[in-house]
Amino acid sequence: MENNAVGVQQLFFQHVKNSLLPHLSLVDEVADLLNISNDSAYRRIRGEKSIDFEEIQKLSSHFKISLDQLLHLQNDSFIFSGMLHENTIDFFGHWMKDALMKASYISSFEKKHLYFNAKDLPFMSFYQIPELVTFKSFVWMRTFLHLDDLKSKKLSLKNRFPEYEELGKKINHVLNLIPTTELWNNVCLNATLSQIEFYAEANLFESKEDISIIYDKLEELVLHYEKMAETGKRFGIGETPRPNSAEYKLFLNELFIGNNTWVAELDNAKLCILNHSVLHILVTRDERFSNYTYEEMINMIRKSIQISTVGEKIRSRFFTTIRQNISQSRKSLGL
């Protein structure tokens, strides 16, 4: 092989390696996917044997590698992965299992950090409290996923979703192992409050008592975040932070409304997760796109006010405003 071709092929396999979970073997994964021996996989990885177009297609598709990025083709295209929903109740469970897999992948790296620009509270934060699991799951499935099975039903806190509660616990346990920086604003709970008000006004709750309980649990969730901001540590509801708990930084962003974008630092690479169509996400490891999004996130942090561990007065005022928003929403429904 020509030296230049060898270099490109070795770079290709370095991209493959960067996409693997740390405990996985590059040689084993390549050999299994291409149905070749480990020795043949080694020869391809070292550049001693060329990989053909079919092998490139299999590897690129499986590991979500952009050849444009690899070959430094400067164009306006970026490679994203994601999934579109089907109108079945199984989809939501599949979506949550995928979220657990992504969280576990990020957590598996030695050097890791999550950045989140909030439009609403982090979606999985609601899945720490059973009543909020019921509320959010019902809303997502009935209103946004248009599940036929729920069209004629009303929301009742008696009809719980134990599978989603269990998955939510697992996801939050993993997320609490990852150092995190979040940007919030004064209206970052408004989407959820609007959902409660819509369901109440459309007579889609079984009882007013359920509505009051959901408001109470939202206040419980907000209080938990206030405690995390005060301590600068991630921990679960009902737990206390430990000395080795993951770092938690919270910034007040008064300039822009967020867009629920995540950026993950993973050793020497970055991963970008974009929210679209309410519930869905797009994921890319594209170096140019992820680095640009990361730099924009850092610029927004520089223009924001840190309210975790410091700025007690501003932090107290901010969380008081969030609680007032909850109270006003509750009063608007006569509760």
Secondary structure, 3 states (H helix, E strand, C coil): CCHHHHHHHHHHHHHHHHCCCCCCCHHHHHHHHHCCCHHHHHHHHHCCCCCCHHHHHHHHHHHCCCHHHHCCCCCCCCCCEECCCCCCHHHHHHHHHHHHHHHHHHHCCCCEEEEEECCCCCHHHHHHCHHHHHHHHHHHHHHHCCCHHHCCCCECCCCCCHHHHHHHHHHHHHHCCCCEEEEECCCCCHHHHHHHHHHHHCCCECCHHHHHHHHHHHHHHHHHHHHHHHHCECCCCCCCCCCCCCEEEEEECCCCCCCCEEEEEECCEEEEEEEECCCEEEEECCHHHHHHHHHHHHHHHHCCEECCCCCHHHHHHHHHHHHHHHHHHHHHCCC
